[in-house]
């Protein structure tokens, strides 16, 4: 009887862990079969769409309600709070909303648990999106939203001046200069404060000029000096010539969104979530979006997005897993778009005629996501980003020449990617 009891207990433990392991044994964790109330830690809900979606889960799961824990808006600050919590082995966080670039770091550190890829409809997601949740051929999170940078522009002003949306940097420069001078507004802004957003903007400039910063596995610095100088020079020239206003050097996503939405910019680079609020502002009917411009034609965005993972220290991992399955399913995916203006990961939604009628930018967004490039997959990504944003910020503030900045950046990145032993 004792042997039978042990066998039954073992079977129950295996059943409780179903879905939490991809291949081989999962990491030991405090609550692989635990159920009950859970928390969802993610960045600040700037569009106020998230709580109503969570209420849907809570209404049907009264014994397993989810509580939203809002972290700071900036990705760097979100990561810092999560890392401090996980390094302390705290069970305060159950489900983690991870920026796509954190997968490798969090998996490598043992802070999240591996998942069974067969438990999720990864084949229904946009091409390349599921790869952001993989590390060393295992699934560590589930894509919840995708993302790609878009160029927001004042369609009313372009129409008055008989201009077309810019497809190249030269066109953006000329049109931003003209509109800035004639209408007394800023020409163009992105996210130029020294943080992850600046790294993204710089990476987009480099790849839109035909270059690359690191190899996909982040083991080599593949940055061509000439191409990178052209990319950085485009941004630096914009600040020096004035069509990128000085205020833009203090912008994160929300600041640039508000500046454009309030009519202070002719062009702005931002994520799709800025579209919804603008349609409910005084700018409604006066703006549109297109792909980011590049050196000689349409550019390439950085692939962004949010993946949902389970903390290795959660005591209620069974409920956390069930919640992730539900929250990445088709019903919520549609609401992610319609209520939050965030890009869903389910490919079929981008071809839905009713959604395209309501969100005319969907075809452009789909093109932008499919042509976007992921950031390097490395546990050291945070250090890579800090080196880039610091160097680029120095050049934008005119404290260092472009050629010197690029040469030093290449050397510094080499030290991060291949540190001296």
C-alpha positions in Angstrom: 0.0 0.0 0.0 2.9 2.3 0.8 4.3 1.7 -2.7 0.9 2.4 -4.3 0.5 5.6 -2.4 3.9 6.8 -3.6 3.0 5.9 -7.1 -0.3 7.8 -6.9 1.4 10.8 -5.4 4.0 10.7 -8.2 1.3 10.6 -10.9 -0.5 13.5 -9.4 2.8 15.6 -9.3 3.4 14.8 -13.0 -0.2 15.7 -13.9 0.1 19.0 -12.0 3.2 19.9 -14.0 1.6 19.2 -17.4 2.3 22.2 -19.7 5.2 23.5 -17.6 8.0 21.5 -19.2 9.1 21.6 -22.8 11.4 18.6 -22.9 13.2 16.9 -20.1 12.7 17.8 -16.4 11.4 21.2 -15.5 13.2 23.3 -13.0 12.1 22.6 -9.5 9.8 25.4 -8.3 7.7 26.1 -5.2 4.3 25.6 -6.8 4.1 23.7 -10.2 0.7 22.3 -9.2 -0.5 25.2 -7.0 -3.8 27.0 -7.7 -5.4 30.1 -6.2 -5.1 33.9 -6.5 -2.2 35.1 -8.7 -0.6 38.4 -9.6 0.3 39.7 -13.1 3.3 42.0 -13.0 3.7 44.1 -16.1 4.5 47.7 -17.3 2.1 50.5 -16.6 -1.2 50.3 -18.5 -1.0 53.6 -20.3 -4.2 53.0 -22.3 -6.3 51.7 -19.4 -7.4 48.6 -21.3 -6.0 45.9 -19.2 -8.2 45.8 -16.0 -11.4 45.1 -18.0 -9.7 42.2 -19.7 -8.5 40.8 -16.3 -12.1 41.2 -15.0 -13.2 38.7 -17.6 -10.9 36.1 -16.1 -11.9 37.0 -12.5 -15.6 36.7 -13.2 -15.2 33.1 -14.3 -12.5 32.2 -11.8 -13.6 33.5 -8.5 -11.3 31.2 -6.6 -8.3 32.1 -8.8 -8.5 35.9 -9.3 -5.6 37.7 -10.9 -4.4 41.0 -9.4 -2.6 43.5 -11.7 0.7 44.8 -10.4 1.7 47.8 -12.5 5.4 48.4 -12.9 7.0 51.7 -14.2 6.4 52.7 -17.8 10.0 52.5 -18.9 11.3 49.0 -19.8 14.6 49.5 -18.0 12.7 50.3 -14.7 10.3 47.4 -15.2 13.2 45.0 -15.6 15.0 46.4 -12.5 12.0 45.8 -10.3 11.4 42.3 -11.7 15.1 41.3 -11.3 15.2 42.6 -7.7 12.1 40.5 -6.9 13.4 37.4 -8.5 16.9 37.6 -7.1 15.3 37.6 -3.7 13.3 34.4 -4.7 10.1 36.3 -3.8 6.8 34.7 -4.7 5.0 38.1 -5.0 5.0 37.8 -8.8 3.3 34.9 -10.5 2.9 35.9 -14.2 5.5 38.2 -15.7 5.0 40.4 -18.6 8.4 40.3 -20.2 9.8 42.5 -23.0 10.8 40.2 -25.8 14.5 40.9 -25.2 14.4 39.5 -21.7 13.7 35.9 -22.5 17.2 34.7 -22.7 18.3 36.6 -19.5 15.4 35.4 -17.4 15.6 31.8 -18.6 19.4 31.6 -18.2 19.1 32.9 -14.6 16.5 30.4 -13.7 13.9 33.0 -12.9 11.1 31.6 -15.2 10.0 28.0 -15.9 10.1 26.2 -19.3 6.8 25.5 -21.0 5.4 22.8 -23.3 5.3 24.3 -26.7 2.6 21.8 -27.7 0.2 23.5 -25.2 0.0 26.7 -27.3 -1.0 27.5 -30.9 2.3 28.9 -31.9 1.6 28.1 -35.6 -1.3 30.6 -35.6 1.0 33.5 -34.6 2.8 35.9 -36.9 6.0 34.5 -38.4 9.0 35.2 -36.2 7.0 36.3 -33.1 7.2 32.9 -31.3 10.9 32.9 -31.7 11.2 35.8 -29.2 9.9 33.4 -26.5 12.5 30.7 -27.3 15.9 30.2 -25.8 18.2 27.2 -26.5 15.4 25.5 -28.4 13.0 25.6 -25.5 9.8 27.7 -24.9 10.1 30.0 -21.9 7.1 32.3 -22.4 4.1 32.8 -24.6 3.7 35.8 -27.0 0.9 38.1 -25.9 1.5 41.2 -28.0 3.8 42.0 -30.9 5.2 45.4 -31.9 6.9 47.3 -34.6 7.7 51.0 -34.8 5.6 53.1 -37.1 6.0 56.7 -38.5 3.0 58.8 -37.3 2.5 61.9 -39.6 0.2 64.8 -39.9 -1.8 63.9 -42.9 -3.7 67.2 -42.8 -0.5 69.2 -43.2 0.9 66.9 -45.8 -2.3 67.3 -47.8 -2.1 71.1 -47.6 1.5 71.1 -48.9 0.8 68.5 -51.5 3.3 66.1 -50.0 3.4 62.3 -49.8 4.4 60.4 -46.6 8.2 60.1 -46.5 9.7 56.9 -47.6 13.4 57.9 -47.3 15.4 59.8 -44.7 15.9 62.6 -47.2 12.2 63.0 -47.7 11.6 63.0 -43.9 14.3 65.6 -43.4 12.9 67.9 -46.1 9.3 67.6 -45.1 10.0 67.9 -41.3 12.1 71.0 -42.0 9.3 72.6 -44.1 6.5 71.8 -41.7 8.4 72.8 -38.7 9.2 76.2 -40.1 5.9 76.9 -41.7 3.6 75.7 -38.9 5.9 76.4 -35.9 5.9 72.9 -34.5 8.6 70.3 -34.0 9.6 68.3 -37.1 10.3 64.8 -35.9 10.9 62.9 -32.7 11.4 59.4 -31.5 12.5 58.1 -28.1 15.8 59.8 -27.5 16.2 59.7 -23.8 19.2 57.4 -22.9 17.3 54.2 -22.1 16.2 51.1 -24.0 14.0 53.2 -26.3 17.1 55.0 -27.6 18.8 51.7 -28.2 15.8 50.7 -30.3 15.7 53.9 -32.3 19.4 53.6 -33.0 19.1 50.0 -34.0 16.3 50.9 -36.4 18.4 53.6 -38.0 21.4 51.2 -38.5 19.3 48.4 -40.0 17.3 50.9 -42.1 20.7 52.0 -43.6 21.5 48.4 -44.4 23.6 47.6 -41.4 23.7 45.4 -38.3 25.1 46.0 -34.8 25.6 42.4 -33.6 25.2 38.9 -35.1 21.9 37.2 -34.3 23.5 35.1 -31.6 25.2 38.2 -30.1 28.6 36.6 -30.2 30.2 39.0 -32.7 30.1 42.7 -33.4 29.1 43.0 -37.0 28.8 46.8 -37.1 30.2 48.4 -40.2 31.8 51.7 -39.3 30.7 53.6 -42.4 27.1 52.4 -42.4 26.8 53.1 -38.6 28.2 56.6 -39.0 25.6 57.3 -41.7 22.8 56.1 -39.4 23.9 58.0 -36.3 24.7 61.0 -38.5 21.2 61.2 -39.7 19.9 61.6 -36.1 22.7 63.9 -35.0 22.2 66.1 -38.0 18.5 66.3 -37.3 19.2 67.7 -33.8 21.9 70.1 -35.0 19.7 71.3 -37.9 16.7 71.7 -35.7 14.1 69.5 -37.3 14.5 67.2 -34.4 13.7 69.5 -31.4 15.9 69.5 -28.3 13.0 68.5 -26.2 13.0 65.1 -28.1 16.2 64.2 -26.3 14.1 63.9 -23.1 11.3 61.8 -24.7 10.3 58.2 -23.9 7.3 56.6 -25.5 4.7 58.5 -23.5 6.3 61.9 -23.9 6.6 61.5 -27.7 3.0 60.2 -27.9 1.7 63.2 -26.1 3.8 65.7 -28.1 2.4 64.3 -31.4 -1.1 63.9 -30.1 -1.2 67.5 -28.8 -0.1 68.8 -32.1 3.5 69.7 -31.3 5.1 67.5 -33.9 4.7 66.9 -37.7 6.2 63.4 -37.5 6.9 60.9 -34.7 8.2 57.4 -34.4 6.2 55.4 -31.9 4.6 52.0 -31.3 1.1 51.2 -32.5 -0.4 51.7 -29.0 -0.2 55.5 -29.6 -2.8 55.2 -32.4 -5.9 54.6 -30.3 -5.5 57.6 -28.0 -4.8 59.9 -30.9 -8.1 58.9 -32.6 -9.9 60.1 -29.5 -8.0 63.4 -29.3 -8.2 66.7 -31.2 -5.9 65.1 -33.8 -8.6 62.7 -34.9 -8.8 62.6 -38.7 -5.7 64.6 -39.0 -3.0 61.9 -38.8 -2.0 58.6 -40.3 0.8 56.1 -40.0 3.2 54.4 -42.4 6.4 52.3 -42.2 9.5 53.9 -40.9 11.6 55.5 -43.7 15.1 54.3 -44.4 18.2 55.5 -46.2 17.0 54.6 -49.7 13.4 53.4 -49.1 11.2 52.0 -46.4 13.2 51.1 -43.3 13.1 48.3 -40.9 11.7 48.4 -37.3 12.9 46.7 -34.2 10.6 43.8 -33.4 9.0 44.5 -30.0 6.3 42.9 -28.0 5.4 41.4 -24.6 5.6 37.7 -23.7 4.0 36.1 -20.6 6.1 33.9 -18.4 5.7 32.1 -15.1 8.0 33.0 -12.2 10.1 30.1 -10.9 9.1 31.2 -7.4 5.4 31.3 -7.9 3.4 29.0 -5.6 0.5 28.9 -7.9 2.0 27.9 -11.2 -1.0 25.8 -12.3 -3.3 28.8 -12.2 -0.6 30.9 -13.8 -0.4 28.5 -16.7 -4.1 28.4 -17.1 -4.3 32.2 -17.1 -1.6 32.5 -19.8 -3.4 30.0 -22.0 -6.6 32.1 -21.6 -4.9 35.5 -22.0 -3.1 34.5 -25.2 -6.2 33.0 -26.7 -8.3 34.3 -29.6 -10.9 36.2 -27.6 -8.4 38.2 -25.6 -6.1 38.7 -28.6 -8.9 40.5 -30.4 -9.6 42.7 -27.4 -5.9 43.5 -27.1 -6.3 45.3 -30.4 -9.8 46.7 -30.2 -9.5 47.9 -26.6 -5.8 48.6 -26.2 -4.5 49.4 -29.7 -1.7 46.8 -29.1 -0.7 44.5 -32.0 -2.0 41.0 -31.4 0.1 38.0 -32.2 -2.5 35.9 -34.0 -1.9 36.3 -37.7 -5.5 35.9 -38.8 -6.6 39.1 -37.1 -4.5 41.2 -39.5 -6.6 40.0 -42.4 -10.0 40.4 -40.8 -12.0 42.9 -43.0 -14.0 44.2 -40.0 -10.9 44.9 -38.1 -9.2 46.5 -41.1 -12.2 48.8 -41.5 -11.9 49.9 -37.9 -8.1 50.0 -37.8 -7.0 51.0 -41.3 -3.3 50.8 -40.3 -3.4 47.0 -39.9 -1.9 46.1 -43.3 0.9 48.6 -42.7 1.5 47.2 -39.2 1.6 43.7 -40.5 4.2 44.7 -43.1 6.2 46.5 -40.4 6.2 43.5 -38.1 7.1 40.9 -40.7 10.0 43.1 -41.9 11.1 44.0 -38.4 14.3 42.5 -37.0 14.6 41.0 -33.5 17.2 42.2 -31.1 20.1 39.9 -30.3 19.3 36.9 -28.1 21.7 37.1 -25.2 21.6 37.0 -21.4 23.8 40.1 -21.5 21.3 42.2 -23.6 20.8 44.7 -20.8 24.5 45.5 -20.7 24.6 45.7 -24.5 21.6 48.2 -24.4 23.2 50.4 -21.8 26.5 50.7 -23.8 24.5 51.7 -26.9 22.1 54.2 -25.3 24.9 55.9 -23.4 27.1 56.3 -26.5 24.3 57.5 -28.8 23.1 59.9 -26.2 26.5 61.5 -26.0 26.5 62.0 -29.8 23.0 63.5 -29.8 23.9 66.0 -27.1 26.9 67.0 -29.3 29.4 66.0 -26.7 31.2 63.6 -29.0 31.8 63.5 -32.8 29.9 60.8 -34.7 33.0 59.0 -36.1 34.6 58.9 -32.7 31.4 57.7 -31.1 30.9 54.8 -33.5 34.6 53.7 -33.2 34.4 53.7 -29.4 31.0 52.0 -29.4 32.3 49.1 -31.6 35.2 48.6 -29.2 32.9 48.7 -26.1 30.5 46.3 -27.6 33.3 43.9 -28.4 34.3 44.0 -24.7 30.7 43.1 -23.7 30.2 40.4 -26.2 33.7 38.9 -25.8 34.9 40.0 -22.4 38.6 39.4 -21.6 39.2 36.4 -19.4 
